[in-house]
Amino acid sequence: MSPKQRRMPVFVERKTYRRRRMADGARMLPILGALLFCMPLLWAVSSPPKTTVTMFYLFLVWIALSVTSAIISRHLHDDDNGSQSDAENGGR
């Protein structure tokens, strides 16, 4: 066999690529959340911020992380259902 025949394709299927990127996003979400939750610690330059502003910020970050997590998990779940039906159809 020549070296050209043994090479694997460079690009993966679009659906597989998107699923992997969504899984990567799901793995990075807790790290992003930890960074965003630590942001109020950096706000105290000359005087500490008001507690209401800090709590409002933390609540908004929490809601945003929850919604983002739900969207990512829904996309990953939909991809799982599609891949199972493809396997049942013999990849057609």
C-alpha positions in Angstrom: 0.0 0.0 0.0 1.2 3.5 -0.7 1.3 6.1 2.1 -1.6 8.0 0.5 -4.0 5.0 0.8 -3.2 4.4 4.5 -3.9 7.9 5.7 -7.1 8.7 7.6 -9.3 11.5 6.5 -8.3 14.9 7.9 -11.9 16.1 8.4 -14.6 14.4 10.4 -18.3 14.5 9.7 -19.9 17.8 10.6 -22.3 16.2 13.1 -19.5 14.5 14.9 -17.5 17.7 15.0 -20.3 19.7 16.5 -21.0 17.0 19.1 -17.4 17.0 20.2 -17.4 20.8 20.4 -20.6 20.8 22.5 -19.0 18.2 24.8 -16.0 20.4 25.1 -18.2 23.3 26.0 -19.9 21.2 28.6 -16.6 20.4 30.2 -15.5 24.0 30.2 -18.7 25.3 31.7 -17.8 24.7 35.4 -14.4 26.4 34.9 -16.1 29.4 33.4 -18.6 29.4 36.2 -15.9 29.4 38.9 -14.2 32.3 37.2 -17.4 34.3 36.9 -18.3 33.6 40.6 -14.8 34.9 41.6 -15.2 38.2 39.7 -16.9 40.1 42.6 -13.7 39.5 44.6 -11.8 41.8 42.1 -14.4 44.6 42.3 -13.2 46.0 45.6 -10.7 48.6 44.4 -11.3 51.6 46.7 -14.4 50.6 48.5 -16.3 47.3 48.6 -19.3 47.0 46.3 -22.8 46.9 47.7 -24.1 43.5 48.7 -27.2 43.9 46.6 -25.2 44.5 43.4 -22.9 41.5 44.2 -25.9 39.2 44.9 -27.7 40.4 41.8 -24.6 39.6 39.7 -24.2 36.1 41.2 -27.8 35.4 40.6 -27.5 36.4 36.9 -24.4 34.3 36.5 -26.1 31.3 38.1 -29.1 31.7 35.8 -26.9 32.1 32.7 -24.9 29.0 33.6 -28.1 27.0 34.2 -29.6 28.0 30.8 -26.4 27.3 29.0 -26.0 23.9 30.6 -29.6 23.1 29.7 -29.1 24.1 26.0 -25.8 22.1 25.8 -27.3 19.0 27.4 -30.4 19.2 25.1 -28.1 19.3 22.0 -26.0 16.4 23.3 -29.2 14.4 24.1 -30.6 15.1 20.6 -27.4 13.9 19.0 -27.4 10.7 21.1 -30.9 9.9 19.8 -29.9 10.6 16.2 -26.8 8.4 16.4 -28.8 5.5 17.9 -31.4 5.6 15.0 -28.5 5.8 12.5 -27.0 2.7 14.0 -30.3 0.9 13.9 -30.7 1.7 10.2 -27.3 0.4 9.3 -25.8 3.9 8.9 -28.2 4.9 6.2 
